[in-house]
Structure formats: C-alpha cells, structure tokens
C-alpha cells in the first residue's frame, strides 16, 4: 500500500504544476481546475522514489519540487511504470485506471535543458478517472485490481528451400521462438516452408484464419533472389497495411549494415493478426526483435480490442 505525497495542478498550459492540499477529481475528466484535464491522459502520476532519485542526482543544479515534471499525483510505495495497462488503483475517494506508460517529452522542457533529461517520459504514467472524488496529500494509494490478460499468441514461419529440404539447419525460426517466449508470448505454431509464393500464402491464411494468433513472425524470403516471395505472399493476404514496422526495421538495420536497404520485408494486418517479415539470418532476427518487441504490447493490445489509446 502506498501514499499520495503531493497533489499538483497548473491553471494554464505551459506552466509548472504546483502542489495544493487537496483536489476534486472528476470522472472521465481529470483534476478540477487543472489545465490538462479533459484530455485522453486525464491524470498523470509519478513515483516518489524516482522523483527523489533524480533530485539527489541533480542536487545543487536545479530545484526539483513536486509538480516540476508535470505530474498531478506524486505517489510513494509503487514502481508505477512496472504496472500493467488496465491496473486500477484507489487514492482518496477516486478510482483511476492505468492507460499509458511514458510519453514523448514536451518540446523545450526546462528540466531537460538544465539537468540533461526529464524522467516523466520514462517514469511517468497516465490514467483515466473511473470514479471521481476528493484526493488530498497523505491519502492512501493502493492497487485494487490488475488486468487478467491472456498472453499474446504467436506463430512463426521460416521460408527457406534448403531448410525445408533438410540441407541446412533452420536457426532463425528457433531464435524467434526463443525470444518471443522470453517476452511472455505463447508460440502456438512453427513451420519451415519452401520459398514458394502459393505455399506461403496458403499457410499465412491458415494460421491467421484458423489459429487466430495475435502475430505471425516470418523469417527469410525478403531479398532480391528470384525465389524470395515472402513480401508478395504477405501483401496478398493483407486486409490492412501496417508499413511502419517494416520501415522501422529497415531504418534501424541501416545503422548496422548498408545492405539493409535491400530488404523488401513487409508488415500487414489480416483480421486481428499482425504479420511481420523479419530478415533471414539469426543475427538480424535478434537485432530486429530486440528493437521492435518493446513497442508490440501496446499495438497488439489495440488490435485485440483491449486498449483504445
């Protein structure tokens, strides 16, 4: 069980929030008289422990007081950023539900200019108001429910003529399985298939329509070889495009090797299944998954209808 250390508001946008003794938190709105109330991120929260650590590291350089990071509630006793989306907590008379962890820092943030960084983009969390009521400094803060979400389900396809024939061990597919399992995903199917467009198309349809995974990761078949057909098969089964993931993979991989510009990998959505083409080598698979997986939980949550933000 934790405690509300400070309650903070700012009456005008662009000004630092200041502590006040108590506030009325309004359902589906936010803190009364706070300039940022009424937005989708109705209440902002920051862990007191993170606040104090930053304050100690920057002692003598900048004044760090409650509200300086733009937080409405400074809370002791919980590592807020480690909570799951959908967690509900009670503070004073109000009940809040966690909807977002972290955010992009405001342009020209004074704390960033002086201290070199702002902790709100990483440590801060945001909530919507489920039940309104008064909240004051010193109130108890406690988690009252946590989301019961089934793990994300994944399928894996390796496209390789030689691996399909048994001429070369498939190392990339098992690497995907290993990495996504480590992230808590349930791998429900894994196939090694030839570089044949029709075969790949049929399997993508079977997996997405029958097994209904949240995501299908593919590896191989994304280059310039006449037998590289994975992007074509992927686009053929698509209901909606999701190009940002493939673009991000290429942009990140270009920092490692200029050959990344030769990748034709695609990323699409079929029904409620995300399909992502990864490169063919185990090294590239590891690099790309390490880069993209941290952003997947939010996107897959939206695709599954569990999140709306």
Protein Blocks (a to p, Z undefined) as FASTA:
>chain_A
ZZdfbdcddfbghiacdddfbdcddehibpehiakgoiablbccddfklmmmmmmmmgoj
accdehjlopabdcehiafklpcehiacdehjbccddfbgcjaddehiaklmmnopafkl
mmpccdddfbgcdddehiacddfbdcdddddddddddddfklmnopaccfklmmmmmmmm
mnopacfbdcdddddfklmmmmmmmmmmmnopabdcdeejiambfklcklmmmmmmpmbd
cfklmmmmmmmmmmmomklmmpccdcddehjaccddddfbfklmmmmmmmmmmmmmmmmm
mmnopafZZ
